[in-house]
Amino acid sequence: MANATGLISAYATCTGRRNLSSYGISRSGFLSVERNMKRVFLCSAVEGVEGHASGAPSSKPRASRLLGKGCKLVGCGSAVPELMISNDDLAKIVDTSDEWISVRTGIRNRRILSGNETLTGLAIEASRKALHMAQVEPDELDLILMCTSTPDDLFGSGPQIQKELGCKRNPLAFDIRAACSGFLLGLTTAGSFIRAGGFENVLVIGADALSRYVDWTDRGTCILFGDAAGAVVVQACNDDENALLGYDVHSDGDGQKYLNATIKDKEAENVLGSNNGAAGFPPGLSSYSCIQMNGQEVFRFAVRCVPQSIEASLVKAGLTSSSIDWLLLHQANQRILDAVATRLRIPSDHVISNLANYGNTSAASIPLALDEAVRGGKVQAGNIVATAGFGAGLTWGSAIMRWG
Ligand code: ACO
């Protein structure tokens, strides 16, 4: 699999476990500080067992730790598929053009899963990079949140990722399904587990393969999406170091009609024989329809709700938009990024955008763009990043965080 950040030479040269300065992260004394915090939580969540649940695990709890109520981001990583599809490639299969797509969306290329690639594989690659940057071993993870709406396993991919990463203490791993808001909700969920539950190291993954649910004959949607994965490590710290400064999250099921991929039943005979149709039991195998979207309504929703949400997060953080070093929105459409930046009076050179290369990668877009910006030296330690996710559900939310 290609490295999304393979464009950035710093990655290849700066992966030493003790040298995080090139990522903008200073960890000097960090562990010793946090392990001596005053606030005490019982870490039942991390008192895992070694070995596999299916075997006879030996009960070997990790020592209870003294944790603070803050949390900070200490590492990021990303991965994208090999196969790149350009606008010109799409123009060969639907009635569109590079000019229309790039002018209306800013997108020029996207990556699509192919061959033996899996979404879980991308998520694992992104996770390993994030753990490496964070200097956190898989065994130190207390929780894995896999934010995806397109898992390889209907029941969730989190536990599979946990296994592949080699987390022997069986930390909790589960999926969060909230489309393009998934990563943002994963981030705030990580913060909640750390603050209320005594968890210390939480891996938050945003990964999606919407190419699986795109109607490749629909030029209104197939031009938008790409596949990718990104991950961050969120770590407990004391209150003084807290870097998740404020957040705001919402949903509105009434807007589901504007963006969905709902379940549809296949003909019963395809699956379970012919004697199940009349009574409706047993039911036929189900699948999901392709993505249905009213682009204009989704556009209006994003441009209206995202600035409001960021302003609400700023208030909670006790900051104003002039404090924002980087605006990092879900990478849906350059015109949405521009409109939100204009409303918040954020100059365009403070807006992170990589959608030209990857399109809308749903839950992956924020951690993918963050990873590129960190490894490329744009986002530096201490920078204030305003991030926001929005999409199907409808769901949306924002967070103000300090990197490093
Ligand atoms: N190529 C050429 N023409 C096109 C294409 C295309 N790919 N797609 C649409 N058109 C045509 C339409 O048919 C229409 O033609 P008409 O005027 O003859 O009827 C014309 O272009 C304008 O179509 P609109 O839909 O009005 O175009 P718009 O400027 O709204 O752009 C777009 C469409 C890019 C989808 C935009 O609405 C958008 O980005 N919306 C937001 C989508 C989004 O952000 N989703 C995020 C969430 S995704 C998730 O959560 C899973």
Residues whose N, C-alpha, C, O or C-beta is under 5 A from the ligand:
A	BS01	ACO	D95 T96 S97 W100 R104 T105 A179 C180 R219 G220 I223 G295 Q296 V298 F299 A332 N333 F390 G391 A392
